Amino acid sequence: MARSSHDLSLFVEDALAVEAAGAKMLLVEGVPPEVTNYIWKKLEIPVMSIGAGPHCDGQLLIVSDLIGQFQAFTPKFVKKYCNVAEVITNAMKKYVSEVKETIFPDEDKYCYHMVEGEEDKFIALMEK
């Protein structure tokens, strides 16, 4: 996203004001790395980057972005290290299918049963 030099200078002013107001750190997201570098050199507080280049004190990447969980839109600064969305989607489809086909939950495999004789006691108690 292209921004004017004026807009970016206002961003720098805001960063300086945030520090002056007592912030203990600054997170910059989607800012050109040249601007992040300038801010990083000017501020005394740690500057963290999320898609704002390498010139900072630390990098952040949202876990759901990192693992490829969200598929509708991928910001330019996101690097997907795997594609769990496909795995999750396939698992959910299989779950829905097994529920509809009454394969899941198998009563003996996936349910807790009452101790033998307790069901009769339970029914009797409920009928009182």
N, C-alpha and C positions, 0 to 999 in steps of 0.2 A: 504494500500500500504506500503510494507516494505521498509524502507530506512536505509542505513548504518549509523553508529554513525558518521562517517566522514562527510557524506552529511548533517546530522542534525547539526553538529558543524558549518558547513559553513552557515547554515540558521541562527544560533545564531549570528555569526559574522555579517551577513547581517543586522539583526535586530538592533544590536548595532551601526552599521554604519549608518543606517537610522535615528536613534535617534540623533547621533552625527552630522548628516547633517542638523538637524533642524526640523525633522518631529514632528508633534504635537500629533500624535497617530499612532498605528500600528494595522493593521488587519491581523490576521493569519488564514489561511484556510486549513483545512485538515492536520494539523500538529499534531503529537502525543501529548496528553495532558501533558505528562511528560516534553516535550520540551517547550510547551506553558508555563507551570508553571515556568520553569527555566527562560525563557525570561521575564515573568511577574515580577518575583522577581528582575531581573537585571535592567530593564528599569524604568525610572522615568515617561515616558509618558504613557498614557492609552493604554492597549492592549485589543483589541476586538477579539472575537473568532467566527468563522463560521466553525463549525465542528472541532474545535481544543481543545475541553474540557472545563471544568468549571473554570479553574484557570486563570482568566482574569478579566478585569474591566466591560465587557459587552458581551452579546450574540447577534448574528445576525442570522436570518433565512430569506431567500428570501421569500417574500409573495407568489409568484407562487408555490414555493415548499411547504410552510406551508399549502396551501389550496388544494394541490394535483392537480394543473392545468397541470403540465407537467408529462406525463406518460411514455415517451420513456426510460428514465433512472432516477434512484433515487440514489443520492450519499448516502453512509452509514450514514452520519451525518444528513440527512434530516428526520424529523418526520412530517408525514402528519397528520394534525388535521381534515381534511375532504377530500372529493374527488369531487371537482368541475369539474374536467375534464369530468366525466360522465354526469353531469348536463349540461355542456356547449355543449358536443357532441350531446346529445339528443335534446337540444334546436336548434342547428344548423341543425340537420336532419329534425326537424319539420318545421323550417323556409324554407329550400330548398323545401321540399314537398309541403308546402302551396303556395309557389311562382309558382312552376311547375303546380299545380292544379288551379292556379289563385284564390285561397282563400285569399291570402294576396298580395297586400294591397287592402282591401275592400275600394272602393272609398268613400263611405259615412262615414265610421268609421275612416279611417286613412289618409285622404287627406284634404287639405285646398282648399275650392272652392272660386271662385270669387263671389263678391256681385252680386246679380241678376241685369242683364242689362249690366254689365261690359264686359262680353265676346263679345257681339256684338260690343262694342266700341273698344275693343282690336283688333278684327279681322279687323275692318274698318281701324284702325290706321296702322296695319301691312300691309295692302294692298295698302297703299299710296306710 
